[in-house]
Amino acid sequence: MERFDAIVVGAGPAGTTAALVLARSGLRVALLERGAYPGAKNLMGGVLYTEVLASLVPDFRERGAPLERYVARRGLSILSAGAETALSFQTGAWDAPPHNHGYTVLRARFDRWYAGLAEEAGAELVCGVGVDRLLADGDGTTCGVAVRMPADASPAEGELRAPVVILADGVNSVLAEAAGLRPKPRPGHVALGIKETLALPRETIEDRFGLAGDQGVAWTYVGEATGGRRGAGFLYTNRDTLSVGLVVYAADLADSDVAPAELLDRFKEHPAVAPRLRDAEPLEYGAHLVPEGGYDRVPPLARDGLLLAGDAAGLVGASPRPQGSNYAMASGELAARAVLEAREAGDFSAAALSRYRDLLAESFVLKQLEHHRDWPGFVERNPHVFASWPAALTALVEAALRQDGREPQQREAELWDLFQRRVGVLPLATTAVQLRNALRILGYGKTDRLVEYLARNW
Ligand SMILES: Cc1cc2nc3c(=O)[nH]c(=O)nc-3n(C[C@H](O)[C@H](O)[C@H](O)COP(=O)(O)OP(=O)(O)OC[C@H]3O[C@@H](n4cnc5c(N)ncnc54)[C@H](O)[C@@H]3O)c2cc1C
């Protein structure tokens, strides 16, 4: 039976980072990945925010990180059936390195490259190996894993031992569930991500989106993009491909009569989206869950001999600008640091490993999750923001811009009437206050004069 100083399950951003940090410190670490190679089963939009990567691998660009394009422009489109109201932002400042506003990446390439760095540092990466269960000694302390070997290997199963295991096996972590650290994700606390990669010549992408060199676009769509369901659509430019997809709250899909693939087709056919995808050839399609529970759903992160990192721990920045890969990397790094401290002290008990939670609390990961802890509740309580308000906005913009010889007073009266019928002052005010609270902006925490005013007047 093979013995290691640490075992990491899952070679996504969280697991690979943990293995990289541990291997650099001289530990014998096994990085176990059930896919044929790291990234083979992974999927994201996706924009990678590189601050954690840069701190661990400052020369990641020179070392050939497979980055597609840096984000030079961001856009938000509010869609209704057949119409688009859009906001776009770009600035020359984003064209200057270090491009902290993110790079588009394709995970199959990125994860493979990144796991290669962990291997170079000394981690023992084994692919095609699924971890079936955790091994525990007499008092329940985790002391290794039982693995299913690749199909052609003999024996078909095996056991690996280590005084500590880091579970970085993603959102569906059945191992964390079996260890009693967290329940199965409930539909209200996860979203389904579906994504297609489409091939399009590099020059066509640059002409169509007005890009030069390695510039890229990250565009978010709400409203009709998801058929009014909570969530969003996205379109990202890569070098010679486009990433297009949806992230939709699972609860809104559960009672939907439209299959996710059909929903994605409808999004792609929307008149605001279809021209951007014209002549692009489908290359691959995938689906994956995304944790959306936020701070209040983060489970206990340590048990005797066991730590939880990345999506397995629900550490995804549920906010208007969701991000997970950098949170996963940061949590992998901090889990590794907690393991190094525990090893120094010769103590892998839950109490010693609870240092991991303290490190996370000091980092942007738990600080940002806590800052946006009311966001999941805001989304749950305000389905109209996704369902009926996008069409209301279209109707208002359309009425405001219509050229039909109306008197200004007539136009104003029509707009006010439309607004009252489709939105309403009280719903707008209460939603705005809730949004302010969820994002903790605009005087959050000070005396809530607006709420008092509303309470007095309605
Ligand atoms: C559609 C979509 C769009 C997204 N867009 C973005 C974005 O634009 N930006 C962003 O930052 N984040 C985005 N995310 C979130 C991001 O992808 C995740 O937060 C991130 O991948 C989490 O990393 P991880 O290492 O924790 O888990 P994963 O990347 O899921 O990696 C887990 C790994 O564990 C392996 N594994 C699982 N079980 C076992 C087992 N039993 N044995 C061995 N190996 C196992 C898997 O094969 C996988 O390689 C998106 C997600 C989706 C689904």
The ligand as a Gaussian input file, in Angstrom:
#p B3LYP/6-31G(d) Opt

LIG

0 1
 C      -20.889000      27.019000     -16.999000
 C      -19.917000      27.498000     -15.948000
 C      -19.321000      28.733000     -16.097000
 C      -18.392000      29.187000     -15.155000
 N      -17.773000      30.366000     -15.390000
 C      -16.792000      30.767000     -14.557000
 C      -16.023000      31.915000     -14.873000
 O      -16.235000      32.565000     -15.910000
 N      -15.034000      32.290000     -14.005000
 C      -14.762000      31.569000     -12.879000
 O      -13.834000      31.942000     -12.134000
 N      -15.476000      30.481000     -12.548000
 C      -16.469000      30.045000     -13.367000
 N      -17.165000      28.906000     -13.082000
 C      -16.898000      28.212000     -11.800000
 C      -15.589000      27.416000     -11.851000
 O      -15.599000      26.572000     -12.977000
 C      -15.460000      26.555000     -10.580000
 O      -15.685000      27.351000      -9.448000
 C      -14.065000      25.922000     -10.478000
 O      -13.842000      25.082000     -11.561000
 C      -13.935000      25.111000      -9.179000
 O      -12.707000      24.454000      -9.170000
 P      -12.514000      23.121000      -8.317000
 O      -11.080000      22.740000      -8.491000
 O      -13.026000      23.310000      -6.942000
 O      -13.476000      22.040000      -8.975000
 P      -13.490000      21.440000     -10.463000
 O      -12.934000      22.401000     -11.440000
 O      -14.869000      20.940000     -10.665000
 O      -12.494000      20.219000     -10.344000
 C      -12.805000      19.045000      -9.632000
 C      -11.957000      17.922000     -10.190000
 O      -12.133000      16.751000      -9.395000
 C      -12.249000      15.616000     -10.243000
 N      -12.982000      14.611000      -9.483000
 C      -14.290000      14.644000      -9.084000
 N      -14.599000      13.554000      -8.362000
 C      -13.474000      12.805000      -8.316000
 C      -13.164000      11.553000      -7.703000
 N      -14.085000      10.858000      -7.004000
 N      -11.921000      11.057000      -7.857000
 C      -10.969000      11.742000      -8.566000
 N      -11.213000      12.940000      -9.158000
 C      -12.438000      13.466000      -9.019000
 C      -12.992000      16.158000     -11.465000
 O      -12.802000      15.335000     -12.587000
 C      -12.347000      17.537000     -11.617000
 O      -11.182000      17.496000     -12.408000
 C      -18.099000      28.408000     -13.997000
 C      -18.707000      27.170000     -13.840000
 C      -19.589000      26.698000     -14.808000
 C      -20.201000      25.332000     -14.640000

